[in-house]
Amino acid sequence: MPSRNTFVLAAAMLALPIAASASSPDAWAKFNEDVKTKCAEAAKAEFRRADVVVDPTGSETYGLALVHGRLKTEKARGAVLCVVDKKTGKVEIGTLLGKDVVRVMRPKPAKTDADQTDAAKKAPAPTTDDSDADAE
């Protein structure tokens, strides 16, 4: 008669392919785009143009995003938290977070390989002479 451990191992091996295929990269990309679209739509009353940053996997129950941008009502930036129920697709946004609560800034554009190569050419070469370091 097989031991209990054999049954546990067999059950784990059978479940492995199911768990591995449950969330493919394409499925996450589609879900993240859906969260981005729904959160931008839900927060459009607050912002002139909403920028949405999506948590790549969210929580177990919700897709999560931070929506930020210039406010429609005043000359300032703000942010709201957005949740999308993974089962129902229902969207909810939190209250407006102003500069008194969170510092909201537009992120710098990502550097390209060409930018990094140019920066390396302009940077001074590091010196390896440490003879002056102990003089102080």
C-alpha positions as MATLAB code, in Angstrom:
seq = 'MPSRNTFVLAAAMLALPIAASASSPDAWAKFNEDVKTKCAEAAKAEFRRADVVVDPTGSETYGLALVHGRLKTEKARGAVLCVVDKKTGKVEIGTLLGKDVVRVMRPKPAKTDADQTDAAKKAPAPTTDDSDADAE';
ca = [
       0.000    0.000    0.000;
       1.499    3.384   -0.977;
       2.403    5.762    1.800;
       0.642    9.052    2.489;
       3.697   10.950    1.170;
       3.323    9.246   -2.211;
      -0.251   10.503   -2.498;
       0.775   14.031   -1.495;
       3.616   14.020   -4.046;
       1.330   12.716   -6.794;
      -1.295   15.363   -6.034;
       1.344   18.101   -6.111;
       2.696   16.907   -9.459;
      -0.805   16.856  -10.963;
      -1.548   20.387   -9.705;
       1.738   21.869  -10.969;
       0.774   22.238  -14.647;
      -2.559   23.804  -13.669;
      -0.914   26.375  -11.396;
       1.783   27.189  -13.931;
      -0.709   27.889  -16.707;
      -3.128   29.888  -14.551;
      -1.447   33.255  -15.166;
       0.466   33.546  -18.400;
       2.414   36.730  -19.235;
      -0.167   37.523  -21.927;
      -3.020   37.160  -19.434;
      -1.273   39.514  -16.963;
      -0.580   42.060  -19.724;
      -4.249   42.010  -20.771;
      -5.406   42.294  -17.151;
      -3.008   45.193  -16.460;
      -4.219   47.053  -19.551;
      -7.809   46.507  -18.397;
      -6.968   47.877  -14.918;
      -5.235   50.889  -16.501;
      -8.207   51.676  -18.750;
     -10.839   51.214  -16.029;
      -8.924   53.271  -13.454;
      -8.285   56.130  -15.908;
     -11.979   56.198  -16.765;
     -13.055   56.113  -13.100;
     -10.729   58.990  -12.155;
     -11.236   61.229  -15.204;
     -13.463   63.627  -13.272;
     -10.519   64.514  -11.001;
      -7.695   64.939  -13.536;
      -6.982   66.887  -16.714;
      -5.065   63.880  -18.008;
      -4.650   60.878  -15.757;
      -1.435   58.839  -15.652;
      -1.972   55.325  -14.324;
       0.669   53.110  -12.730;
      -0.528   49.513  -12.371;
       0.805   47.066   -9.792;
       1.970   44.147  -12.010;
       0.001   41.451  -10.148;
      -2.132   43.342   -7.631;
      -3.390   41.547   -4.550;
      -5.082   38.173   -4.394;
      -8.509   39.780   -4.893;
      -7.867   43.130   -6.588;
      -5.985   44.755   -9.410;
      -4.272   47.809   -7.928;
      -3.225   51.092   -9.483;
      -2.129   54.605   -8.596;
      -3.745   57.298  -10.732;
      -2.029   60.683  -10.711;
      -1.841   63.910  -12.652;
      -2.800   67.590  -12.764;
      -6.085   68.282  -11.067;
      -8.995   69.860  -12.938;
     -10.090   71.988   -9.991;
      -6.797   73.635   -9.021;
      -3.254   74.177  -10.257;
      -1.768   71.237   -8.421;
      -1.009   67.567   -8.790;
      -2.813   64.813   -6.953;
      -3.320   61.073   -6.825;
      -5.986   58.496   -6.061;
      -5.725   54.792   -5.364;
      -7.774   52.543   -7.612;
      -8.882   48.938   -7.105;
     -10.483   46.598   -9.629;
     -12.132   43.413   -8.370;
     -10.506   40.518  -10.261;
     -13.727   38.471  -10.340;
     -16.390   41.085  -11.058;
     -14.370   43.871  -12.720;
     -15.965   46.447  -10.391;
     -13.807   49.584  -10.046;
     -13.473   51.807   -6.985;
     -11.256   54.822   -6.401;
     -10.185   56.328   -3.105;
     -10.286   59.949   -2.032;
      -8.006   62.505   -3.601;
      -4.511   62.585   -2.105;
      -2.941   66.027   -2.402;
       0.587   67.274   -1.842;
      -0.065   67.452    1.895;
      -0.378   63.644    1.949;
       1.781   62.324   -0.877;
       4.418   63.872   -3.130;
       3.248   63.378   -6.675;
       5.785   63.966   -9.438;
       5.948   63.045  -13.083;
       8.569   60.291  -13.503;
      11.651   61.002  -15.598;
      11.706   59.241  -18.957;
      13.692   56.012  -19.009;
      17.201   56.318  -20.368;
      17.931   54.536  -23.600;
      21.137   52.619  -24.317;
      22.324   55.548  -26.455;
      21.788   57.985  -23.538;
      23.797   55.755  -21.203;
      26.624   55.428  -23.728;
      26.766   59.226  -24.180;
      26.790   59.751  -20.406;
      29.644   57.287  -19.998;
      31.680   59.133  -22.647;
      31.153   62.502  -20.912;
      31.901   61.287  -17.373;
      35.457   61.813  -16.140;
      37.551   58.685  -15.836;
      37.817   57.446  -12.240;
      41.215   57.797  -10.658;
      42.834   54.872   -8.903;
      45.490   56.860   -7.031;
      44.518   56.782   -3.343;
      47.802   58.241   -2.051;
      46.089   61.486   -0.982;
      43.229   59.722    0.810;
      45.221   59.057    4.011;
      46.869   62.504    4.079;
      44.012   64.170    5.990;
];
